[in-house]
Amino acid sequence: MKDRIIIITALAILFLGMCVMENNAVSCRPAEPITGKASAIYMLAGEFRVVFANLLWIKAEQYHHEYVQRNLPWTHDKELMGLIDLITTLDPHFVEAYETGSYILADGYKDTHKAIKYLRQAINNNPKAWELYQIAAIMYTNRLKDPEHAIPYAKKTVELCNDNFYHRVAARSLKTIEKLAKNSQATRRR
């Protein structure tokens, strides 16, 4: 137990030291780098944040599996959201954490609008992650019953997805969403 406390304390001190180094590197970095490359210290500090985010993700997955073993729906695991927020703060390009967080917000917190806002933030940080666009299309279509707003996300999914299987799935989803939007418009005209 004592060894564990020492290791956790050492990791915390190391993390704080890296944060101080990163802040110093950011403040010392010129506004427009002459060579177009970031300093080695700045890159090292950034990499440390990514590694720490990955370590936290491993812990989140362990916690998630313990939650699921109690036969509870994983999307209702509200306590996991704090850890996911920390992971995405450390590494804003951690797509899987954003995906998980959006479902927890939609199902666990029963706040689909907040989940959509979270997805927009995720897409802003990861504009080429087709998975995020796909989840947004699903949320607009199935949860908010708004297929018209889902169409741009579904189109972007098809555009960005380069996996053959998922590309076909996304193309079929787009067609379905477009039909739902057309039916929705026809129903409103009546």
TINUTOR-218964 format. One line per field, with one value per atom (N, C-alpha, C): residue number from 1; residue in three letters; atom name; x, y, z. Coordinates in pm, 1 decimal. Example, Ala and Ser with C-alpha at 12.3 -4.5 7.8 and 13.67 -1.06 7.14 Angstrom:
2
pos: [1|1|1|2|2|2];
code: [ALA|ALA|ALA|SER|SER|SER];
site: [N|CA|C|N|CA|C];
xx: [1319.0|1230.0|1320.0|1285.0|1367.0|1290.0];
yy: [-569.0|-450.0|-330.0|-225.0|-106.0|3.0];
zz: [780.0|780.0|780.0|708.0|714.0|787.0];
% end
This chain:
190
pos: [1|1|1|2|2|2|3|3|3|4|4|4|5|5|5|6|6|6|7|7|7|8|8|8|9|9|9|10|10|10|11|11|11|12|12|12|13|13|13|14|14|14|15|15|15|16|16|16|17|17|17|18|18|18|19|19|19|20|20|20|21|21|21|22|22|22|23|23|23|24|24|24|25|25|25|26|26|26|27|27|27|28|28|28|29|29|29|30|30|30|31|31|31|32|32|32|33|33|33|34|34|34|35|35|35|36|36|36|37|37|37|38|38|38|39|39|39|40|40|40|41|41|41|42|42|42|43|43|43|44|44|44|45|45|45|46|46|46|47|47|47|48|48|48|49|49|49|50|50|50|51|51|51|52|52|52|53|53|53|54|54|54|55|55|55|56|56|56|57|57|57|58|58|58|59|59|59|60|60|60|61|61|61|62|62|62|63|63|63|64|64|64|65|65|65|66|66|66|67|67|67|68|68|68|69|69|69|70|70|70|71|71|71|72|72|72|73|73|73|74|74|74|75|75|75|76|76|76|77|77|77|78|78|78|79|79|79|80|80|80|81|81|81|82|82|82|83|83|83|84|84|84|85|85|85|86|86|86|87|87|87|88|88|88|89|89|89|90|90|90|91|91|91|92|92|92|93|93|93|94|94|94|95|95|95|96|96|96|97|97|97|98|98|98|99|99|99|100|100|100|101|101|101|102|102|102|103|103|103|104|104|104|105|105|105|106|106|106|107|107|107|108|108|108|109|109|109|110|110|110|111|111|111|112|112|112|113|113|113|114|114|114|115|115|115|116|116|116|117|117|117|118|118|118|119|119|119|120|120|120|121|121|121|122|122|122|123|123|123|124|124|124|125|125|125|126|126|126|127|127|127|128|128|128|129|129|129|130|130|130|131|131|131|132|132|132|133|133|133|134|134|134|135|135|135|136|136|136|137|137|137|138|138|138|139|139|139|140|140|140|141|141|141|142|142|142|143|143|143|144|144|144|145|145|145|146|146|146|147|147|147|148|148|148|149|149|149|150|150|150|151|151|151|152|152|152|153|153|153|154|154|154|155|155|155|156|156|156|157|157|157|158|158|158|159|159|159|160|160|160|161|161|161|162|162|162|163|163|163|164|164|164|165|165|165|166|166|166|167|167|167|168|168|168|169|169|169|170|170|170|171|171|171|172|172|172|173|173|173|174|174|174|175|175|175|176|176|176|177|177|177|178|178|178|179|179|179|180|180|180|181|181|181|182|182|182|183|183|183|184|184|184|185|185|185|186|186|186|187|187|187|188|188|188|189|189|189|190|190|190];
code: [MET|MET|MET|LYS|LYS|LYS|ASP|ASP|ASP|ARG|ARG|ARG|ILE|ILE|ILE|ILE|ILE|ILE|ILE|ILE|ILE|ILE|ILE|ILE|THR|THR|THR|ALA|ALA|ALA|LEU|LEU|LEU|ALA|ALA|ALA|ILE|ILE|ILE|LEU|LEU|LEU|PHE|PHE|PHE|LEU|LEU|LEU|GLY|GLY|GLY|MET|MET|MET|CYS|CYS|CYS|VAL|VAL|VAL|MET|MET|MET|GLU|GLU|GLU|ASN|ASN|ASN|ASN|ASN|ASN|ALA|ALA|ALA|VAL|VAL|VAL|SER|SER|SER|CYS|CYS|CYS|ARG|ARG|ARG|PRO|PRO|PRO|ALA|ALA|ALA|GLU|GLU|GLU|PRO|PRO|PRO|ILE|ILE|ILE|THR|THR|THR|GLY|GLY|GLY|LYS|LYS|LYS|ALA|ALA|ALA|SER|SER|SER|ALA|ALA|ALA|ILE|ILE|ILE|TYR|TYR|TYR|MET|MET|MET|LEU|LEU|LEU|ALA|ALA|ALA|GLY|GLY|GLY|GLU|GLU|GLU|PHE|PHE|PHE|ARG|ARG|ARG|VAL|VAL|VAL|VAL|VAL|VAL|PHE|PHE|PHE|ALA|ALA|ALA|ASN|ASN|ASN|LEU|LEU|LEU|LEU|LEU|LEU|TRP|TRP|TRP|ILE|ILE|ILE|LYS|LYS|LYS|ALA|ALA|ALA|GLU|GLU|GLU|GLN|GLN|GLN|TYR|TYR|TYR|HIS|HIS|HIS|HIS|HIS|HIS|GLU|GLU|GLU|TYR|TYR|TYR|VAL|VAL|VAL|GLN|GLN|GLN|ARG|ARG|ARG|ASN|ASN|ASN|LEU|LEU|LEU|PRO|PRO|PRO|TRP|TRP|TRP|THR|THR|THR|HIS|HIS|HIS|ASP|ASP|ASP|LYS|LYS|LYS|GLU|GLU|GLU|LEU|LEU|LEU|MET|MET|MET|GLY|GLY|GLY|LEU|LEU|LEU|ILE|ILE|ILE|ASP|ASP|ASP|LEU|LEU|LEU|ILE|ILE|ILE|THR|THR|THR|THR|THR|THR|LEU|LEU|LEU|ASP|ASP|ASP|PRO|PRO|PRO|HIS|HIS|HIS|PHE|PHE|PHE|VAL|VAL|VAL|GLU|GLU|GLU|ALA|ALA|ALA|TYR|TYR|TYR|GLU|GLU|GLU|THR|THR|THR|GLY|GLY|GLY|SER|SER|SER|TYR|TYR|TYR|ILE|ILE|ILE|LEU|LEU|LEU|ALA|ALA|ALA|ASP|ASP|ASP|GLY|GLY|GLY|TYR|TYR|TYR|LYS|LYS|LYS|ASP|ASP|ASP|THR|THR|THR|HIS|HIS|HIS|LYS|LYS|LYS|ALA|ALA|ALA|ILE|ILE|ILE|LYS|LYS|LYS|TYR|TYR|TYR|LEU|LEU|LEU|ARG|ARG|ARG|GLN|GLN|GLN|ALA|ALA|ALA|ILE|ILE|ILE|ASN|ASN|ASN|ASN|ASN|ASN|ASN|ASN|ASN|PRO|PRO|PRO|LYS|LYS|LYS|ALA|ALA|ALA|TRP|TRP|TRP|GLU|GLU|GLU|LEU|LEU|LEU|TYR|TYR|TYR|GLN|GLN|GLN|ILE|ILE|ILE|ALA|ALA|ALA|ALA|ALA|ALA|ILE|ILE|ILE|MET|MET|MET|TYR|TYR|TYR|THR|THR|THR|ASN|ASN|ASN|ARG|ARG|ARG|LEU|LEU|LEU|LYS|LYS|LYS|ASP|ASP|ASP|PRO|PRO|PRO|GLU|GLU|GLU|HIS|HIS|HIS|ALA|ALA|ALA|ILE|ILE|ILE|PRO|PRO|PRO|TYR|TYR|TYR|ALA|ALA|ALA|LYS|LYS|LYS|LYS|LYS|LYS|THR|THR|THR|VAL|VAL|VAL|GLU|GLU|GLU|LEU|LEU|LEU|CYS|CYS|CYS|ASN|ASN|ASN|ASP|ASP|ASP|ASN|ASN|ASN|PHE|PHE|PHE|TYR|TYR|TYR|HIS|HIS|HIS|ARG|ARG|ARG|VAL|VAL|VAL|ALA|ALA|ALA|ALA|ALA|ALA|ARG|ARG|ARG|SER|SER|SER|LEU|LEU|LEU|LYS|LYS|LYS|THR|THR|THR|ILE|ILE|ILE|GLU|GLU|GLU|LYS|LYS|LYS|LEU|LEU|LEU|ALA|ALA|ALA|LYS|LYS|LYS|ASN|ASN|ASN|SER|SER|SER|GLN|GLN|GLN|ALA|ALA|ALA|THR|THR|THR|ARG|ARG|ARG|ARG|ARG|ARG|ARG|ARG|ARG];
site: [N|CA|C|N|CA|C|N|CA|C|N|CA|C|N|CA|C|N|CA|C|N|CA|C|N|CA|C|N|CA|C|N|CA|C|N|CA|C|N|CA|C|N|CA|C|N|CA|C|N|CA|C|N|CA|C|N|CA|C|N|CA|C|N|CA|C|N|CA|C|N|CA|C|N|CA|C|N|CA|C|N|CA|C|N|CA|C|N|CA|C|N|CA|C|N|CA|C|N|CA|C|N|CA|C|N|CA|C|N|CA|C|N|CA|C|N|CA|C|N|CA|C|N|CA|C|N|CA|C|N|CA|C|N|CA|C|N|CA|C|N|CA|C|N|CA|C|N|CA|C|N|CA|C|N|CA|C|N|CA|C|N|CA|C|N|CA|C|N|CA|C|N|CA|C|N|CA|C|N|CA|C|N|CA|C|N|CA|C|N|CA|C|N|CA|C|N|CA|C|N|CA|C|N|CA|C|N|CA|C|N|CA|C|N|CA|C|N|CA|C|N|CA|C|N|CA|C|N|CA|C|N|CA|C|N|CA|C|N|CA|C|N|CA|C|N|CA|C|N|CA|C|N|CA|C|N|CA|C|N|CA|C|N|CA|C|N|CA|C|N|CA|C|N|CA|C|N|CA|C|N|CA|C|N|CA|C|N|CA|C|N|CA|C|N|CA|C|N|CA|C|N|CA|C|N|CA|C|N|CA|C|N|CA|C|N|CA|C|N|CA|C|N|CA|C|N|CA|C|N|CA|C|N|CA|C|N|CA|C|N|CA|C|N|CA|C|N|CA|C|N|CA|C|N|CA|C|N|CA|C|N|CA|C|N|CA|C|N|CA|C|N|CA|C|N|CA|C|N|CA|C|N|CA|C|N|CA|C|N|CA|C|N|CA|C|N|CA|C|N|CA|C|N|CA|C|N|CA|C|N|CA|C|N|CA|C|N|CA|C|N|CA|C|N|CA|C|N|CA|C|N|CA|C|N|CA|C|N|CA|C|N|CA|C|N|CA|C|N|CA|C|N|CA|C|N|CA|C|N|CA|C|N|CA|C|N|CA|C|N|CA|C|N|CA|C|N|CA|C|N|CA|C|N|CA|C|N|CA|C|N|CA|C|N|CA|C|N|CA|C|N|CA|C|N|CA|C|N|CA|C|N|CA|C|N|CA|C|N|CA|C|N|CA|C|N|CA|C|N|CA|C|N|CA|C|N|CA|C|N|CA|C|N|CA|C|N|CA|C|N|CA|C|N|CA|C|N|CA|C|N|CA|C|N|CA|C|N|CA|C|N|CA|C|N|CA|C|N|CA|C|N|CA|C|N|CA|C|N|CA|C|N|CA|C|N|CA|C|N|CA|C|N|CA|C|N|CA|C|N|CA|C|N|CA|C|N|CA|C|N|CA|C|N|CA|C|N|CA|C|N|CA|C|N|CA|C|N|CA|C|N|CA|C|N|CA|C|N|CA|C|N|CA|C|N|CA|C|N|CA|C|N|CA|C];
xx: [83.3|0.0|87.6|194.9|284.4|354.1|393.6|458.7|363.9|239.3|139.1|123.2|119.9|107.1|229.1|346.2|470.1|468.0|423.8|418.5|318.3|201.8|100.0|150.6|215.4|271.3|379.1|465.9|571.8|512.4|409.1|343.1|278.6|216.3|153.5|258.8|370.1|478.1|534.6|554.1|603.4|505.9|376.5|274.8|276.0|281.3|285.1|410.5|523.4|646.9|636.4|576.2|558.2|463.0|359.6|266.9|339.4|425.6|503.3|595.5|661.6|749.2|671.2|553.0|472.5|430.8|385.7|346.5|463.2|581.5|700.2|736.1|724.5|755.5|658.7|531.2|430.9|458.9|492.3|515.6|645.7|743.9|872.0|870.4|773.1|767.9|732.0|801.6|766.3|628.1|561.5|426.9|427.9|523.4|540.1|676.9|680.2|811.4|880.6|1008.1|1085.6|1101.2|1127.3|1149.3|1019.6|911.9|785.2|770.5|867.4|862.4|857.0|784.7|776.9|905.6|933.8|1053.8|1041.4|1154.2|1155.3|1087.4|1108.9|1046.5|895.5|850.9|706.3|645.2|712.5|662.0|662.8|768.2|777.0|664.2|638.2|530.6|396.3|375.7|250.3|236.1|345.1|341.1|311.9|363.1|336.1|186.7|123.7|-21.0|-96.8|-55.4|-120.9|-101.0|20.0|48.1|-35.3|-42.0|-121.2|-269.0|-318.1|-458.2|-482.5|-387.6|-401.2|-401.0|-318.5|-318.1|-451.8|-505.5|-637.1|-745.7|-732.7|-831.1|-829.1|-711.1|-701.2|-775.2|-757.7|-828.8|-979.2|-1019.6|-1162.2|-1222.5|-1149.2|-1198.9|-1212.4|-1117.3|-1125.7|-1249.9|-1270.0|-1387.0|-1515.3|-1513.7|-1629.1|-1666.0|-1567.7|-1594.8|-1648.3|-1599.5|-1655.2|-1802.0|-1833.9|-1971.8|-2062.3|-2014.7|-2093.2|-2114.9|-2017.9|-2031.7|-2149.4|-2190.9|-2307.8|-2437.2|-2428.3|-2542.6|-2613.9|-2537.5|-2593.1|-2558.4|-2646.1|-2611.8|-2493.4|-2391.5|-2270.1|-2295.7|-2397.3|-2423.7|-2484.7|-2517.8|-2572.6|-2465.8|-2342.5|-2231.3|-2187.1|-2263.9|-2239.1|-2104.9|-2061.6|-1935.9|-1815.4|-1827.8|-1718.9|-1697.6|-1799.2|-1792.1|-1680.1|-1654.9|-1545.6|-1410.9|-1390.0|-1265.0|-1253.4|-1363.7|-1363.2|-1332.7|-1389.5|-1359.1|-1210.8|-1151.7|-1008.6|-926.4|-966.3|-894.9|-900.5|-1018.9|-1031.2|-967.2|-952.4|-879.5|-730.5|-679.3|-537.9|-506.7|-597.3|-577.1|-705.8|-721.8|-845.4|-865.7|-770.4|-783.5|-818.0|-863.2|-898.4|-1043.7|-1063.3|-1196.9|-1283.5|-1227.1|-1306.0|-1362.6|-1287.1|-1337.5|-1456.1|-1447.1|-1560.0|-1683.5|-1662.1|-1774.6|-1845.3|-1766.9|-1822.3|-1893.2|-1830.0|-1888.4|-2021.0|-2031.8|-2156.9|-2271.9|-2245.6|-2351.5|-2388.0|-2289.8|-2320.2|-2406.0|-2374.3|-2455.7|-2598.0|-2610.7|-2743.3|-2826.5|-2765.1|-2840.4|-2836.6|-2717.1|-2703.0|-2763.3|-2733.2|-2784.4|-2915.5|-2955.9|-3080.1|-3081.1|-2966.8|-2953.5|-2890.6|-2974.0|-2924.7|-2868.9|-2926.7|-2876.4|-2734.1|-2708.6|-2573.3|-2477.8|-2527.7|-2446.3|-2408.9|-2505.4|-2478.1|-2374.9|-2388.0|-2291.3|-2151.6|-2146.8|-2020.5|-1961.2|-2047.5|-2001.5|-1949.4|-2014.2|-1965.0|-1825.2|-1802.1|-1668.7|-1570.1|-1611.7|-1525.8|-1492.7|-1593.6|-1572.6|-1482.3|-1498.3|-1412.7|-1266.1|-1242.3|-1105.4|-1056.2|-1149.5|-1114.5|-1197.3|-1174.1|-1261.6|-1258.1|-1163.6|-1156.4|-1199.5|-1256.2|-1300.1|-1444.0|-1459.2|-1590.9|-1683.7|-1627.0|-1707.6|-1790.7|-1734.1|-1805.0|-1922.3|-1901.0|-2009.9|-2121.5|-2083.2|-2181.9|-2268.0|-2204.5|-2280.5|-2373.1|-2325.2|-2410.7|-2532.0|-2511.5|-2623.4|-2723.3|-2672.9|-2760.0|-2838.7|-2770.7|-2838.4|-2948.4|-2916.4|-3019.0|-3136.8|-3108.6|-3215.3|-3297.3|-3231.6|-3303.5|-3348.2|-3268.9|-3300.1|-3377.9|-3337.9|-3405.4|-3513.4|-3524.6|-3623.9|-3614.1|-3489.9|-3464.0|-3368.8|-3420.0|-3331.8|-3274.9|-3343.4|-3292.8|-3158.3|-3145.4|-3017.8|-2912.7|-2957.2|-2864.7|-2795.6|-2859.6|-2806.6|-2663.5|-2629.5|-2489.6|-2388.3|-2425.7|-2335.4|-2322.8|-2433.3|-2430.7|-2348.5|-2363.7|-2284.6|-2135.1|-2102.7|-1961.8|-1905.0|-1987.7|-1944.2|-1905.3|-1991.5|-1965.1|-1838.5|-1823.7|-1708.6|-1576.6|-1576.5|-1451.7|-1416.8|-1514.6|-1490.8|-1416.1|-1303.7|-1226.0|-1223.2|-1292.9|-1307.2|-1423.8|-1402.7|-1506.2|-1636.0|-1627.0|-1747.5|-1825.7|-1757.8|-1826.2|-1871.8|-1800.5|-1842.3|-1976.2|-1991.3|-2120.3|-2231.9|-2201.9|-2301.8|-2340.5|-2242.0|-2267.9|-2348.5|-2319.1|-2394.0|-2540.4|-2563.2|-2702.6|-2772.7|-2701.4|-2759.5|-2797.8|-2711.5|-2740.7|-2869.0|-2883.4|-3005.4|-3128.8|-3117.9|-3230.7|-3264.3|-3163.4|-3185.3|-3248.5|-3201.5|-3260.6|-3407.9|-3442.1|-3582.1|-3665.0|-3609.8|-3681.1|-3703.0|-3604.2|-3617.4|-3723.9|-3724.2|-3824.7|-3964.7|-3981.6|-4110.2|-4151.7|-4055.4|-4082.4|-4131.5|-4068.9|-4111.5|-4251.8|-4278.2|-4411.9|-4518.9|-4487.2|-4584.0|-4614.1|-4514.4|-4535.5|-4618.5|-4607.4|-4682.7|-4832.3|-4866.0|-5008.5|-5084.4];
yy: [-119.4|0.0|125.6|120.2|235.1|260.1|151.7|165.4|228.9|190.7|245.8|396.9|439.5|582.9|657.8|598.5|662.8|675.3|569.7|572.9|677.7|682.0|780.2|921.2|941.6|1073.6|1112.2|1016.9|1045.1|1080.0|1007.8|1038.6|1176.7|1210.0|1342.0|1452.2|1433.5|1533.6|1544.5|1430.2|1430.1|1502.7|1475.2|1541.4|1692.8|1734.8|1878.3|1943.2|1871.4|1923.6|1940.9|1843.3|1853.7|1966.9|1987.7|2099.2|2232.9|2246.4|2370.0|2387.9|2278.2|2286.6|2327.5|2268.9|2301.2|2447.7|2495.3|2636.7|2728.7|2694.8|2774.8|2769.4|2651.2|2637.1|2717.6|2717.3|2794.1|2942.3|2990.3|3133.7|3178.5|3089.0|3124.4|3106.6|3034.3|3006.3|3133.0|3160.9|3277.9|3261.2|3374.0|3370.6|3304.2|3334.1|3273.8|3207.1|3075.4|3009.5|3034.4|3065.0|3096.8|2973.0|2858.1|2736.4|2663.6|2701.4|2633.6|2508.9|2482.4|2365.8|2411.8|2336.2|2366.9|2321.9|2380.2|2342.5|2200.1|2137.9|1999.1|1987.4|2084.1|2080.6|2092.4|2179.9|2196.2|2066.5|2002.7|1877.7|1766.7|1761.4|1660.8|1678.6|1802.2|1828.3|1787.9|1816.7|1777.5|1627.3|1558.4|1411.8|1351.8|1414.0|1363.6|1370.3|1478.2|1490.6|1379.7|1347.3|1240.8|1106.1|1080.1|954.8|946.4|1055.4|1057.3|1035.8|1095.9|1075.1|928.0|864.7|721.5|635.9|670.9|597.4|613.9|733.6|755.9|678.4|666.6|590.0|442.7|390.1|251.5|236.2|332.5|329.9|343.3|428.1|446.3|316.9|248.0|121.0|16.4|12.9|-80.9|-50.7|74.9|115.7|82.7|105.8|78.1|-70.1|-157.1|-300.7|-347.4|-286.7|-319.3|-276.6|-165.1|-114.3|-207.9|-251.0|-338.9|-475.8|-522.6|-652.4|-655.1|-539.9|-532.5|-527.8|-559.3|-563.9|-428.9|-325.2|-191.5|-140.3|-62.9|-6.8|90.1|68.7|149.9|297.7|329.2|470.0|545.0|475.1|539.9|564.4|538.3|552.2|698.5|777.7|921.7|954.5|870.0|897.1|895.9|826.4|817.2|949.3|1032.9|1156.5|1249.0|1255.5|1340.3|1295.5|1166.2|1111.4|1136.5|1123.5|1148.7|1295.3|1385.8|1528.4|1555.9|1492.0|1509.8|1456.0|1341.5|1281.8|1374.2|1427.5|1513.9|1650.6|1690.9|1814.9|1793.7|1679.0|1648.6|1622.9|1552.8|1519.3|1546.0|1665.4|1698.7|1620.2|1534.8|1453.1|1307.4|1283.3|1148.3|1120.5|1075.9|1059.9|962.8|850.3|748.6|801.7|886.9|945.7|1037.7|1116.1|1201.7|1118.1|1007.6|921.3|869.8|817.9|763.4|872.1|987.4|1098.3|1144.9|1145.7|1192.0|1096.9|966.8|870.7|877.2|901.7|915.1|1039.5|1148.8|1270.5|1247.0|1176.5|1153.0|1055.2|946.5|841.7|856.8|871.5|881.0|1007.2|1118.7|1248.3|1287.4|1208.5|1234.9|1376.8|1416.9|1551.5|1542.8|1513.9|1497.7|1628.3|1740.2|1869.1|1894.4|1857.6|1872.6|1774.8|1656.7|1558.7|1611.9|1676.0|1735.3|1847.4|1929.1|2037.7|1979.1|1871.0|1801.7|1746.3|1690.5|1639.0|1750.7|1866.0|1979.1|2019.5|2020.5|2050.5|1944.7|1819.8|1709.6|1723.0|1754.8|1771.2|1890.6|1995.5|2113.1|2075.9|1988.1|1945.1|1833.7|1762.2|1647.4|1651.0|1748.0|1766.2|1652.5|1561.0|1450.9|1317.0|1319.0|1196.3|1164.9|1077.9|1046.8|987.3|920.0|856.8|959.4|1076.2|1181.3|1235.6|1251.7|1296.3|1191.4|1064.8|957.2|959.6|977.2|982.1|1103.2|1216.2|1336.1|1310.0|1245.9|1213.4|1121.7|1023.6|930.8|1004.7|1091.4|1164.3|1255.6|1326.2|1413.9|1332.6|1220.2|1141.5|1065.8|987.7|898.3|963.9|1051.4|1106.5|1236.9|1322.3|1451.6|1450.7|1341.8|1327.9|1445.6|1478.7|1592.6|1549.0|1469.6|1418.3|1527.4|1640.6|1748.6|1801.7|1813.3|1857.6|1747.0|1623.5|1510.0|1495.5|1544.4|1523.4|1573.7|1696.3|1740.3|1650.4|1601.9|1513.3|1378.5|1327.5|1199.2|1211.8|1324.4|1346.3|1353.3|1421.1|1433.7|1297.2|1213.5|1078.4|1002.2|1007.7|937.7|993.9|1124.5|1189.3|1148.5|1139.4|1116.7|970.0|883.4|743.2|674.1|612.1|544.3|392.2|341.7|197.8|149.7|50.7|6.4|-33.7|-113.9|-160.9|-43.2|40.0|151.3|256.9|267.8|362.2|319.5|189.5|139.3|160.9|134.1|155.4|302.9|391.0|534.9|581.8|526.9|565.0|522.1|401.1|356.1|440.2|475.9|560.7|696.9|751.7|880.9|873.5|767.6|752.5|744.3|669.8|656.4|790.5|863.2|993.4|1090.8|1088.5|1176.1|1142.2|1013.2|973.7|1020.5|1004.7|1050.1|1201.5|1274.6|1420.6|1458.7|1389.1|1415.5|1386.2|1274.0|1240.1|1340.3|1386.7|1486.9|1616.5|1658.7|1780.4|1763.3|1647.6|1620.7|1622.1|1567.2|1564.0|1705.9|1789.7|1928.2|2009.3|1979.0|2054.2|2025.2|1907.6|1869.1|1947.6];
zz: [0.0|0.0|0.0|82.2|91.6|-41.7|-109.5|-240.3|-341.6|-334.6|-427.4|-406.9|-282.8|-252.7|-303.8|-285.0|-332.7|-485.3|-554.3|-701.2|-748.7|-687.1|-725.8|-700.7|-587.2|-555.8|-656.4|-690.2|-787.8|-924.1|-966.3|-1093.5|-1090.5|-978.3|-966.0|-973.8|-906.7|-910.0|-1051.4|-1116.1|-1254.6|-1346.4|-1329.4|-1411.1|-1388.6|-1263.5|-1233.8|-1292.0|-1282.8|-1340.2|-1490.6|-1556.1|-1701.0|-1736.5|-1655.2|-1680.0|-1669.5|-1568.7|-1552.7|-1672.7|-1714.5|-1831.9|-1956.0|-1972.9|-2090.4|-2088.4|-1972.7|-1962.8|-1991.2|-1940.4|-1968.7|-2116.6|-2175.8|-2318.4|-2402.5|-2363.7|-2438.4|-2428.0|-2308.0|-2291.0|-2357.7|-2369.4|-2432.3|-2583.4|-2632.0|-2774.7|-2850.4|-2959.0|-3038.9|-3101.5|-3124.8|-3182.8|-3319.3|-3400.0|-3532.3|-3536.0|-3521.1|-3525.5|-3658.6|-3648.9|-3768.1|-3855.9|-3793.5|-3870.4|-3901.2|-3836.2|-3857.9|-3772.1|-3683.0|-3595.4|-3450.3|-3367.4|-3225.6|-3156.9|-3040.0|-2966.6|-2914.5|-2888.3|-2840.4|-2704.7|-2616.8|-2483.6|-2496.9|-2584.1|-2604.4|-2657.9|-2751.7|-2807.8|-2702.7|-2620.4|-2515.5|-2414.4|-2374.9|-2278.8|-2337.5|-2465.0|-2530.2|-2538.2|-2568.3|-2574.8|-2438.4|-2333.4|-2199.4|-2168.7|-2210.6|-2188.7|-2260.8|-2381.6|-2457.9|-2389.0|-2342.3|-2272.3|-2144.9|-2070.8|-1947.5|-1979.1|-2087.1|-2127.6|-2161.0|-2228.1|-2259.9|-2133.6|-2035.8|-1909.4|-1836.9|-1841.5|-1780.6|-1854.6|-1986.3|-2064.3|-2023.8|-1998.6|-1952.6|-1819.8|-1731.0|-1602.4|-1624.9|-1717.3|-1746.6|-1801.5|-1887.4|-1940.2|-1831.4|-1740.0|-1628.8|-1544.5|-1513.4|-1436.4|-1512.7|-1641.6|-1727.8|-1723.5|-1732.6|-1732.8|-1597.9|-1489.9|-1357.9|-1350.5|-1410.0|-1410.9|-1491.5|-1606.1|-1693.4|-1629.0|-1550.6|-1484.1|-1386.6|-1341.4|-1252.5|-1333.2|-1463.3|-1554.8|-1567.1|-1566.7|-1584.2|-1723.5|-1786.5|-1918.3|-1904.8|-1985.0|-1972.3|-1997.6|-2075.9|-2107.0|-1989.0|-1882.7|-1763.6|-1657.6|-1690.3|-1596.4|-1587.2|-1513.7|-1504.3|-1439.0|-1345.8|-1275.4|-1369.5|-1480.0|-1576.9|-1652.4|-1654.6|-1733.3|-1686.6|-1556.0|-1505.6|-1558.3|-1562.0|-1613.8|-1764.0|-1834.5|-1978.5|-2007.3|-1928.9|-1946.6|-1924.8|-1825.5|-1800.2|-1917.6|-1970.1|-2083.7|-2205.2|-2235.9|-2354.3|-2332.5|-2207.6|-2179.7|-2204.6|-2159.0|-2180.0|-2327.2|-2393.8|-2535.1|-2611.8|-2666.5|-2737.7|-2866.7|-2902.4|-3023.7|-2990.9|-2868.9|-2823.5|-2861.4|-2983.7|-3043.2|-2963.6|-2923.2|-2853.6|-2721.4|-2654.1|-2528.6|-2557.3|-2664.1|-2701.7|-2736.7|-2808.7|-2845.4|-2720.7|-2628.0|-2504.4|-2424.7|-2414.1|-2339.0|-2396.7|-2527.9|-2588.9|-2557.2|-2556.8|-2522.4|-2374.2|-2289.0|-2146.5|-2123.0|-2190.9|-2176.4|-2226.3|-2337.6|-2396.1|-2314.0|-2268.7|-2198.8|-2047.0|-1992.8|-1847.3|-1791.3|-1854.3|-1808.2|-1876.0|-1975.5|-2050.1|-2107.9|-2163.7|-2219.2|-2358.5|-2457.5|-2593.7|-2648.9|-2610.6|-2659.8|-2608.4|-2484.0|-2430.4|-2500.5|-2534.2|-2606.8|-2744.9|-2812.0|-2943.7|-2931.2|-2829.6|-2807.1|-2783.4|-2707.4|-2680.1|-2809.8|-2895.0|-3024.5|-3114.0|-3110.3|-3190.7|-3146.9|-3014.8|-2962.5|-3010.7|-3005.2|-3049.9|-3198.3|-3278.5|-3422.8|-3450.6|-3373.4|-3388.3|-3363.4|-3265.6|-3234.3|-3326.9|-3389.4|-3474.6|-3602.3|-3689.1|-3805.7|-3907.9|-3897.4|-3994.2|-3933.8|-3813.1|-3746.5|-3787.5|-3885.4|-3940.2|-3833.7|-3734.3|-3630.9|-3553.8|-3531.6|-3458.2|-3539.3|-3668.9|-3756.2|-3758.7|-3760.1|-3761.5|-3635.0|-3520.3|-3395.0|-3393.5|-3444.3|-3450.5|-3539.7|-3652.8|-3742.8|-3673.2|-3601.4|-3528.7|-3420.4|-3347.4|-3237.9|-3293.4|-3401.1|-3460.5|-3513.0|-3577.0|-3638.2|-3534.5|-3452.4|-3361.3|-3231.8|-3178.6|-3046.4|-3054.9|-3147.0|-3159.1|-3266.5|-3340.1|-3448.2|-3545.5|-3581.9|-3669.5|-3781.5|-3877.2|-3982.3|-4072.9|-4082.8|-4168.9|-4117.4|-3985.0|-3929.2|-3930.9|-3945.5|-3948.5|-4084.3|-4189.6|-4325.4|-4343.2|-4301.4|-4321.7|-4250.2|-4132.3|-4058.5|-4129.0|-4179.5|-4251.5|-4380.7|-4450.5|-4572.2|-4540.9|-4432.0|-4393.0|-4352.6|-4291.3|-4256.8|-4382.5|-4483.8|-4610.1|-4675.4|-4671.3|-4733.7|-4666.9|-4534.5|-4461.9|-4439.1|-4437.0|-4404.1|-4518.3|-4484.4|-4587.9|-4569.4|-4470.5|-4451.4|-4536.7|-4622.5|-4717.0|-4648.3|-4543.8|-4476.3|-4417.2|-4338.0|-4273.1|-4373.8|-4484.6|-4588.3|-4646.8|-4672.7|-4725.0|-4622.4|-4495.7|-4390.0|-4383.6|-4389.5|-4383.4|-4504.1|-4623.2|-4744.0|-4732.7|-4680.7|-4660.9|-4556.0|-4450.5|-4345.7|-4402.5|-4487.2|-4549.4|-4631.3|-4710.0|-4790.4|-4700.5|-4592.7|-4499.4|-4435.4|-4394.2|-4330.7|-4429.7|-4554.6|-4656.4|-4679.9|-4681.2|-4695.8|-4576.5|-4456.9|-4336.5|-4339.9|-4386.3|-4395.6|-4497.6|-4610.3|-4713.8|-4659.0|-4588.4|-4528.6|-4422.5|-4347.4|-4243.1|-4304.1|-4414.5|-4483.1|-4541.0|-4598.9|-4656.1|-4548.5|-4431.7|-4321.3|-4271.0|-4266.9|-4220.3|-4319.1|-4446.7|-4548.5|-4539.9|-4489.8|-4483.1|-4384.2];
% end
